[in-house]
């Protein structure tokens, strides 16, 4: 397949088991699309991951600074409105079999995004219908992250993972942790509404026990993936930046 023994050994180290042909194909496709004439090993080691702050709202027609950032307490009503969506309701029902307990660590794997154009939040709450600017590379990013997280689930290093989808991180966390809840902090370098309700692809939620924290972070470093600590699962409460959004049941029954 054009992958050197050195690169193959690197893949073994990252995912902790013999890679499948499909997984090797995914990695090779990522390497080729990167356009760099170097080994896969060198490409993986050379990937540069940073928090990307997008200074646009949509297609260059307005700056995100022109729309006032909501305060935390204003996001309560926004969250309730977005959680009424029926597609979110289906995801929640599926998540009830996860068996999560309180006090689990919650992470987001992938780059922190400041974009919310094209999301349900932008359409329903801000009445913005313009398409977002293309950022590219999401499909390959998703395949790679899903491969890594799948291997970590198989190795029982993480208890579960799920993509950030419709309704953004807030609604995805509700579905992911239901019928429990979550207590999270928002990074100060990104807009509150973009972090909670943006739907940019390539971001995944992960839950794990505290005893697995160090090993998980080492795997993220080996895999050259960004991860952002969010907070913990709670007993039927939703808390953001120390502000109590109310009982989880309020959001799950809003549909």
Residue pairs with C-beta under 8 A, 6 or more apart in sequence:
1 24
1 25
1 28
2 28
3 11
3 24
3 27
3 28
3 40
4 39
4 40
4 41
6 39
6 41
7 39
7 40
7 41
7 44
8 19
8 24
9 41
10 40
10 41
10 44
10 45
11 19
11 23
11 24
11 27
11 40
12 18
12 19
13 222
14 44
14 148
14 219
14 222
14 223
15 23
15 147
15 148
15 151
15 223
16 151
16 152
16 155
16 219
17 151
17 154
17 155
19 27
23 147
26 140
26 143
26 144
26 147
27 40
27 144
27 147
28 40
29 140
30 43
30 140
30 143
30 144
31 40
31 43
33 137
33 140
34 43
36 43
36 46
38 46
44 224
45 224
47 224
49 111
49 224
49 225
49 226
50 111
50 226
51 111
51 112
51 187
51 189
51 190
51 226
52 111
52 112
52 113
52 114
53 114
53 189
53 190
54 64
54 113
54 114
54 115
54 133
54 135
55 63
55 64
55 114
56 63
56 64
56 115
56 117
56 133
57 63
57 64
57 66
57 67
57 116
57 117
57 128
58 117
58 118
58 122
58 128
58 130
58 131
58 132
58 133
59 130
59 131
59 132
59 133
60 133
61 130
64 114
64 191
64 194
67 126
69 191
69 192
69 193
70 78
70 192
70 193
71 192
72 192
72 240
72 241
72 243
73 243
75 170
75 192
75 193
75 196
75 240
75 245
76 243
76 245
76 246
78 121
78 125
78 193
78 196
78 197
79 170
79 171
79 196
79 197
79 238
79 245
79 251
80 250
80 251
80 254
81 124
81 125
82 88
82 120
82 121
82 124
82 125
82 167
82 168
82 170
82 171
82 197
83 167
83 170
83 171
83 174
83 251
83 252
83 254
83 255
84 254
84 255
85 120
85 166
85 167
85 171
85 255
86 255
87 166
88 166
88 167
88 171
88 174
88 175
88 255
89 255
91 165
91 172
91 175
92 174
92 175
92 178
92 252
94 175
95 162
95 175
95 176
95 177
95 178
96 178
96 179
98 159
98 160
98 176
100 159
100 160
100 177
100 180
100 207
100 233
101 180
101 233
102 180
102 232
102 233
102 234
102 235
103 210
103 232
103 233
104 159
104 207
104 208
104 209
104 210
104 232
104 233
105 207
105 208
105 209
105 210
105 213
105 229
105 232
106 173
106 177
106 182
106 184
106 205
106 206
106 207
106 229
106 230
106 231
106 232
106 233
107 205
107 206
107 207
107 208
107 216
107 227
107 228
107 229
107 230
108 164
108 169
108 203
108 204
108 205
108 206
108 227
108 228
108 230
109 145
109 149
109 161
109 203
109 204
109 205
109 206
109 220
109 225
109 226
109 227
110 141
110 145
110 164
110 202
110 203
110 204
110 225
110 226
110 227
111 202
111 203
111 226
112 187
112 189
112 190
112 195
112 226
112 228
113 190
113 194
113 195
113 198
113 200
113 203
114 190
114 191
114 194
114 195
114 198
115 132
115 135
115 194
115 198
115 200
116 122
116 168
116 191
116 193
116 194
116 197
116 198
116 199
117 128
117 130
117 131
117 132
117 133
118 130
118 131
118 132
118 199
119 168
119 197
119 198
119 199
120 166
120 167
120 168
120 197
120 199
121 167
121 168
121 193
121 197
121 198
121 199
122 128
123 129
125 197
132 200
135 200
137 202
138 200
138 201
138 202
141 201
141 202
142 163
142 201
142 202
145 202
145 204
145 225
146 204
148 219
148 223
148 225
149 158
149 161
149 204
149 206
152 158
152 161
152 206
152 216
152 219
153 159
153 160
153 161
157 208
157 212
157 215
157 216
157 219
158 206
158 207
158 208
158 212
158 216
159 207
159 208
159 209
160 176
160 206
160 207
161 204
161 205
161 206
161 207
162 172
162 175
162 176
162 204
162 205
163 172
163 201
163 203
163 204
163 205
164 172
164 199
164 200
164 201
164 203
164 204
164 205
165 171
165 172
165 199
166 172
166 199
167 174
167 197
167 199
168 196
168 197
168 198
168 199
169 195
169 196
169 197
169 198
169 203
169 205
170 196
170 197
170 240
171 197
172 205
173 182
173 184
173 205
173 230
174 181
174 182
174 238
174 248
174 251
174 252
176 205
176 207
177 207
177 233
177 248
178 248
178 252
179 236
179 248
179 249
179 252
180 233
180 234
180 235
180 236
180 248
181 233
181 234
181 235
181 236
181 237
181 238
181 239
181 247
181 248
182 230
182 231
182 232
182 233
182 234
182 238
182 239
183 231
183 232
183 234
183 237
183 238
183 239
184 230
184 231
184 239
184 240
184 241
185 230
185 231
185 240
185 241
186 192
186 195
186 196
186 240
186 241
187 195
187 228
192 241
196 240
205 230
206 216
206 227
207 233
208 216
217 227
220 226
220 227
231 239
236 247
236 248
236 249
237 244
237 245
237 246
237 247
237 248
238 244
238 245
238 246
238 247
238 248
238 251
239 245
245 251
